[in-house]
Amino acid sequence: MKALWGLAFAVLAAQPLGAQDQIVTGADVKAAVEREMRRNNITGDPKVADGRRYYSCASDLNVAPKYQGAWETVNVTCPDPDREWTIMVRTGQITVDVADTDPDTPKGNIQVVVLLASVKKGQVLTPDILKLVEMPRSGRLGAFFRIEDVAGRRSTQALSALQPLRARHLEHDWSVQEGQPVQIVQTVGFLQVSSTGISLENAQIGDIVQVENTKSGKIIKALVESSKKVTPIANID
């Protein structure tokens, strides 16, 4: 009998799992996010560990920006009617992929933001020292394609003239900064309870941040919904 049970177990173990039993891994999530971003001419680095395991899903994963037009955070959803689930994924530094077929851009080249003058560490970059210049495709990784995405930010190091600007060259453009007033909004049934608070940390949309309620003095954890609004994870007084 033991031999028969062992044989039966070996046969079952050798059979492939059905689609309904496929466990979704971090590698699957990352591939789905990257695929959808490429479809929208955007590149990034999804922050998901390849070996992480999620629930099973028999359907293709759906990927959509958490906030319309903002790809810094995306929702990844399993659309199965009987086991639908959603997780939130940060996409990392994003660059917009400019098509080579743009009539205003020579084939194989794009325009990226460069400095017209050298700057010191900590210097604020003003529009008068920024310019768009054509750059081969090989030089666009991590670059900026709009002057408005760079103007007003500080450099993290000394930079030379005509140097293409990269994300690492600039201080992080936080959605919420430490010490900034925010609106704490909590939905209770059909009602919304609102109060004011102060962010105790720098954060991006989709991050969890500590916020001090200015009325009660209580420190809570909240999800950053926008540059002015957070939603508490725990109940607030």
N, C-alpha and C positions, 0 to 999 in steps of 0.2 A: 504493500500500500504506500509506504514512504516513497518507493521508487516511482510509482504512478503519480503521486502528488507532485513530486519533483519534476517529472516530465511535463505535467500539465502546467505548472508554474513557468517552466522554461518556455513553453509554447506561447503562453499569454504574454510573457515579457518580451518575446521576440516580435510580437505583432505591433505594427505602428499604431500610435494613438489616433483616435478619431479627431476630426477638426474641433469638435466640441470640447476636447480634453487638452488642447494645446495651451500651455502656459505662456503668457507673454513675458518676455525678458526686457531688460533695459536696452539691449542691442536692438530688439524689435521696435521699441518705442523710438529710439534715436534714428533708426532707418526711416521710420514713417515721418518723423518731423523733418529730417533733411530732405526727403523726397518732396514733401509738400512745399517746403521753402524754395526748392529749386524750381518748382512749377510757378512760383510767384517771383522768380528772378531775385531771390534773396539767399544769402549764405550765412551760416552761423555755426556755433558749436554747442549743440544741446547738452545740458548738464545732467546726464543720466549715466549711472554706472552700468556697464554692459551686463554684468552678472546679476543685477537686481531682478527679482521675480515679482510679477504682478498676477492678477487674476487671469483665468483662461478666457479666450475670446475666439469664437468661430468665424468672425467676420474681419474684414480689413479695418484697421484702425483709422478713425477720422481725426484730422488735425486742423485746428482753426485758431487764429489769434484770440487771446482772452479778451482783448479790447480791440475794437475795429481799427484796422490800419496800424496797430502797434504789435510788432512781432517779437518784442523782448520776452514775452511770456505767451505760451500757447496752451490750449486745452487738448489733450489727447483722449479720445472717447472710443470705447468699444460699443458699437451700436446694436449688439444683440438684444432683442426684445426681452428675453428672460433673464439677462444678467448684465444689463447696461452699467458701465462704470466710467468715470472720468478722472484723470489725474492732470496736474498742472506741471509744466516743464519750462524752465528758463532756457533760452536759446543762446545765451552768451553774446559776445560782440557780433553785431549784425552789419553786413555791408550790402548795399544795393547793387545788384548785378546789372550793369548797363549793357544793353544789347548792341552788338557790333553793327546792326543794320540801321541804327539811328542815322538819319540823313545828315545830321550836324556833327557826327563823329566819324573820323576816318576808320576804315575797317581795321580791326585788330587793336585799335587804341581807344582809350577813354580819357576823360578829364578828371583829375583828382586835385585836391586842395594842397597848395604848397605855400611856403613862406617867401615873401619878397625881401625879407631882411632877417638877420640873425636875431635871436631872442635869448634872454637869460632865464634861468630856472625861476618859476613863479610868476613870470610876466604874463599879463593879460593879452590875449591875441585880439587885435582890432581889425576890422574889415579892410583898412587901408594897407595892411601888410599881408593880406591873403589874396590868392589868385588861383583860378582853375587853369591847369595846363594839361596838355595831352600826355598820356603815359602808356607804355606798352602794357598788355594784359598781365605780364609777369610782375609789374610794379603796383598792382592795385590791391593786393591782399592787405586787409586791415586799414585801407586808406579811407578818406572821406571824399564825398562827391558833391557836397553842398557847403558853401561858405557859411551859411547860417547854422550849420551843425557844429562849427568850430569857433566862430566869433564869440567873444565874451568869456571863453574858458582860459584857464591858466596852464602854462607848460609845466611839466614835471621834471624837465631837464633843459640844459642849454641846447639850442637847436640852430642849425646853420641855414643860411638863405638857400632858397630853391629846393629845400628838403621836403619831400612828401610827408604830410602829417599822418601819423598812425594813432590808434587809440591809446597805446602805451605812452605817447608823448604828452597826453593831456590829463588833467585831473578828471576824476570820474564825474559824469553829469548826473548827479543823484536826483531822483524824483522828489524825495523828501530828505531834508537835511536835519542834522542834530540841532535842536533848539527851535525848530520851525513850528509855528502854530498849525494845528490840524483839526478837522472836524471829526469827532467820534460819532459814527452813525450805526445804530443797532436796530435791526428789524425784529419786532415782537408781534407775531401774528400779522395783522394788517396795519399795524402802527409802526412808526419809526421814532426811536428815542435818540435825540441828538445832544451832544455836549461838546465842549471845547477841550483841547488837550495840547501838550507839547511833546513832539517827538524827541526821544532820548538817543536816537541813532540815525545814521545815514541809511537810506534804503531806496530800492527801486520798486516799481509797481510789481505786485505779486510777492514781495518779501514780507516776512513777519518782523515787526518792530516793537520795541517797548515804548509805550506812550504814558505820560503822566496826565491824569485828569486834573485840570486846573481848578475845578470846584472842590473835589473831594481829596485831592492829593494822592489818590490811589494810582499805582503803576500797574498797567495791564499790558497784555500782549495783543497786538492787532494786526490785521492784514492790510497792507497798503493797496487801496483801490485806485487812487489817483494822487496827484501832487497835493491835494488839499483834503482828501477824505480817507479815513481808515475805518475798518470794521473790527470790533473786538472779537477775539476768539472765545473769551470767557465773558460771563455776564458782568455788566458794569453797574455801579451804584447810581 
